[in-house]
Each structure stands twice: as structure tokens, then as C-alpha cells.
Amino acid sequence: MSDESLHRRPDAPPQACLVARLTATAALDGEAAETELQALRVHLAACAACRAVVARHESLVAAVREAPLERPRAVGPLARPRPSLRQTGRALLVAAALAAVALVGAFVSESRRDGGPAPAQSGPLIAERPTDTEAPPG
């Protein structure tokens, strides 16, 4: 028993068939060298199993290449585009500015209705100490 047969499944094709089938796949993609194509032709002339496999591969590749390209149908309504972050940020900034103006206006209106703030005093805010330095009697 050879070392190669120990590692191969019993139903696996021989190594020469595996190489031929890989070469056939490369040939279908236009990637096989001329020397590889010549070896493939020789193998296919002698191996009916590989001829059948290559024929199936050729028909599959031909069917795929001939299939029309179809555009996918729309499944549902298209989504509306979302506004950009710049537009959203600008709208939030305008809304915040309007809210600030409304709050300031409400505060000013309320303070005028209550008679307004107390008038500012014109004197010093801290009481001055008496200039008397004498101690009280007693």
C-alpha cells in the first residue's frame, strides 16, 4: 500500500484526475498555460470520468455567462434620504436660540409686571464705622 493511498478517500479520483480537473477549471476562466492545456487534452482523451466532469463544468459556466443580468425589483417604498448632520445641527441651534430668546422675553415681561427690580442704591453697600474711637463709659 502506497503512502498516497493511505491519505486519500477510497472514492476520491486519482491524483492525475484532480490535476486535470483543476486545470480544466483554470482553462474555463482563461487562466491555463498552453502546456497545461496540452496535458489536459491528453488526459481527457484517456479518462471518461474527467470528460464527464469537465463537460458539466463547461455547461454550467456557459449557462452562467449567458444568463441575463436582472435588476432587483424594489421590495417596498424607497426610504427618504435622511437630512445631513449639518442641517440637523443648524436646526437645533436655531431652535435653542429661539427658546433662549423666549425665556429672556418671558423673564423681562414678568419682572416689569411685578414693578421691576428694586432701584439701585447710590450709597456704599458696606456700612461705615463710626469715627469715634473713645470707649463707652463704664
Sine and cosine of phi, psi and omega as CSV:
sin_phi,cos_phi,sin_psi,cos_psi,sin_omega,cos_omega
0.00,0.00,0.77,-0.64,-0.04,-1.00
-0.99,0.14,0.35,-0.94,0.01,-1.00
-0.89,0.45,-0.57,0.82,-0.01,-1.00
-0.91,0.41,-0.63,0.78,-0.04,-1.00
-0.95,0.30,-0.34,0.94,0.04,-1.00
-0.94,0.34,-0.49,0.87,-0.10,-1.00
-0.99,-0.16,-0.02,1.00,-0.05,-1.00
-0.96,-0.28,0.59,-0.80,0.09,-1.00
-0.90,0.43,0.49,-0.87,-0.02,-1.00
-0.90,0.45,-0.49,0.87,-0.03,-1.00
-1.00,-0.06,0.06,1.00,-0.02,-1.00
-0.96,0.26,0.57,-0.82,0.04,-1.00
-0.94,0.34,0.36,-0.93,0.04,-1.00
-0.88,0.47,0.31,-0.95,-0.03,-1.00
-0.83,0.56,-0.65,0.76,-0.01,-1.00
-0.88,0.47,-0.60,0.80,0.03,-1.00
-0.94,0.35,-0.64,0.76,0.04,-1.00
-0.87,0.49,-0.70,0.71,0.01,-1.00
-0.89,0.45,-0.68,0.73,-0.01,-1.00
-0.89,0.45,-0.66,0.75,-0.03,-1.00
-0.94,0.35,-0.61,0.79,0.09,-1.00
-0.91,0.41,-0.65,0.76,0.04,-1.00
-0.90,0.44,-0.64,0.77,0.02,-1.00
-0.89,0.45,-0.65,0.76,0.04,-1.00
-0.89,0.46,-0.70,0.72,0.04,-1.00
-0.89,0.45,-0.62,0.79,0.01,-1.00
-0.91,0.42,-0.64,0.77,0.03,-1.00
-0.90,0.45,-0.47,0.88,0.03,-1.00
-1.00,-0.02,0.01,1.00,-0.01,-1.00
0.97,0.26,0.44,0.90,-0.09,-1.00
-0.90,-0.43,0.18,0.98,-0.02,-1.00
-1.00,-0.08,0.63,-0.78,0.06,-1.00
-0.97,0.23,0.33,-0.95,-0.03,-1.00
-0.88,0.48,-0.62,0.78,0.02,-1.00
-0.91,0.42,-0.60,0.80,0.05,-1.00
-0.92,0.39,-0.64,0.77,0.02,-1.00
-0.90,0.44,-0.64,0.77,0.02,-1.00
-0.90,0.43,-0.69,0.73,0.03,-1.00
-0.90,0.43,-0.60,0.80,0.04,-1.00
-0.90,0.44,-0.69,0.72,0.01,-1.00
-0.87,0.49,-0.67,0.74,0.01,-1.00
-0.89,0.46,-0.71,0.71,-0.02,-1.00
-0.91,0.42,-0.71,0.71,-0.03,-1.00
-0.90,0.43,-0.51,0.86,0.04,-1.00
-0.90,0.43,-0.47,0.88,-0.06,-1.00
-0.97,-0.23,-0.25,0.97,-0.15,-0.99
-0.85,-0.52,0.96,-0.29,-0.01,-1.00
-0.92,0.38,-0.58,0.81,-0.01,-1.00
-0.89,0.45,-0.70,0.71,0.00,-1.00
-0.94,0.34,-0.57,0.82,0.07,-1.00
-0.86,0.50,-0.67,0.75,0.00,-1.00
-0.92,0.40,-0.68,0.73,0.01,-1.00
-0.90,0.45,-0.72,0.69,-0.02,-1.00
-0.91,0.42,-0.61,0.79,0.03,-1.00
-0.89,0.46,-0.66,0.75,0.05,-1.00
-0.90,0.44,-0.67,0.74,0.01,-1.00
-0.89,0.45,-0.68,0.73,0.00,-1.00
-0.89,0.46,-0.67,0.74,-0.01,-1.00
-0.93,0.36,-0.59,0.81,0.04,-1.00
-0.91,0.41,-0.73,0.69,0.00,-1.00
-0.89,0.45,-0.65,0.76,0.01,-1.00
-0.90,0.44,-0.67,0.75,0.00,-1.00
-0.90,0.44,-0.66,0.75,0.00,-1.00
-0.91,0.40,-0.67,0.74,-0.02,-1.00
-0.93,0.36,-0.50,0.87,-0.03,-1.00
-1.00,0.06,-0.23,0.97,-0.04,-1.00
-0.90,0.43,0.71,-0.71,0.02,-1.00
-0.94,0.33,0.56,-0.83,0.07,-1.00
-0.99,0.11,0.88,-0.48,-0.01,-1.00
-0.96,-0.28,0.63,-0.78,0.08,-1.00
-0.99,0.16,0.66,-0.75,0.03,-1.00
-0.92,0.40,0.63,-0.77,0.05,-1.00
-0.97,0.23,0.51,-0.86,0.08,-1.00
-0.95,0.32,0.76,-0.65,-0.04,-1.00
-0.99,0.14,-0.64,0.77,-0.04,-1.00
-0.59,-0.81,-0.13,-0.99,0.03,-1.00
-0.89,0.45,0.59,-0.81,0.01,-1.00
-0.94,0.34,0.61,-0.79,0.00,-1.00
-0.94,0.34,0.63,-0.78,0.08,-1.00
-0.96,0.29,0.58,-0.82,0.02,-1.00
-0.91,0.41,0.66,-0.75,0.03,-1.00
-0.98,0.20,0.58,-0.81,0.05,-1.00
-0.91,0.42,0.49,-0.87,-0.02,-1.00
-0.94,0.33,0.30,-0.95,0.02,-1.00
-0.89,0.45,-0.54,0.84,0.01,-1.00
-0.90,0.44,-0.69,0.72,0.02,-1.00
-0.91,0.42,-0.68,0.73,-0.01,-1.00
-0.90,0.43,-0.70,0.72,0.00,-1.00
-0.89,0.45,-0.66,0.75,0.01,-1.00
-0.90,0.43,-0.66,0.75,0.00,-1.00
-0.90,0.44,-0.66,0.75,0.03,-1.00
-0.91,0.42,-0.62,0.78,0.02,-1.00
-0.90,0.44,-0.69,0.73,0.03,-1.00
-0.90,0.44,-0.68,0.73,0.00,-1.00
-0.89,0.45,-0.66,0.75,0.01,-1.00
-0.91,0.41,-0.64,0.76,0.02,-1.00
-0.90,0.43,-0.67,0.74,0.03,-1.00
-0.90,0.43,-0.63,0.78,0.03,-1.00
-0.91,0.42,-0.65,0.76,0.01,-1.00
-0.90,0.43,-0.68,0.73,0.03,-1.00
-0.89,0.46,-0.65,0.76,0.01,-1.00
-0.90,0.43,-0.66,0.75,0.02,-1.00
-0.91,0.42,-0.69,0.72,0.02,-1.00
-0.89,0.45,-0.68,0.73,0.02,-1.00
-0.88,0.47,-0.66,0.75,0.02,-1.00
-0.91,0.41,-0.64,0.77,0.01,-1.00
-0.91,0.42,-0.71,0.70,0.00,-1.00
-0.90,0.44,-0.68,0.74,-0.01,-1.00
-0.89,0.45,-0.68,0.73,-0.01,-1.00
-0.91,0.41,-0.66,0.75,-0.04,-1.00
-0.94,0.35,-0.52,0.86,0.03,-1.00
-0.95,0.30,-0.56,0.83,0.00,-1.00
-0.93,0.36,-0.54,0.84,0.00,-1.00
-0.99,0.14,0.09,1.00,0.00,-1.00
0.99,-0.16,0.02,1.00,0.06,-1.00
0.98,0.17,0.09,-1.00,0.01,-1.00
-0.95,0.30,0.40,-0.92,0.01,-1.00
-0.88,0.47,0.62,-0.78,-0.01,-1.00
-0.90,0.43,0.52,-0.86,-0.02,-1.00
-0.94,0.34,0.63,-0.78,0.03,-1.00
-0.99,0.14,0.56,-0.83,-0.04,-1.00
-1.00,-0.06,-0.20,0.98,-0.03,-1.00
-1.00,0.04,0.00,-1.00,0.02,-1.00
-0.93,0.37,0.51,-0.86,-0.02,-1.00
-0.98,0.18,-0.43,0.90,0.00,-1.00
-0.96,-0.29,0.73,-0.68,-0.02,-1.00
-0.92,0.38,0.62,-0.78,0.00,-1.00
-0.99,0.12,0.50,-0.86,0.05,-1.00
-0.98,0.20,0.56,-0.83,0.08,-1.00
-0.90,0.43,0.53,-0.85,-0.03,-1.00
-0.99,0.12,-0.09,1.00,0.07,-1.00
-0.91,0.41,0.80,-0.59,0.04,-1.00
-0.94,-0.33,0.03,1.00,0.01,-1.00
-0.98,0.22,0.58,-0.81,0.03,-1.00
-0.99,0.13,0.56,-0.83,0.02,-1.00
-0.91,0.42,0.55,-0.83,-0.04,-1.00
-0.92,0.39,0.59,-0.80,0.22,-0.98
0.69,-0.72,0.00,0.00,0.00,0.00
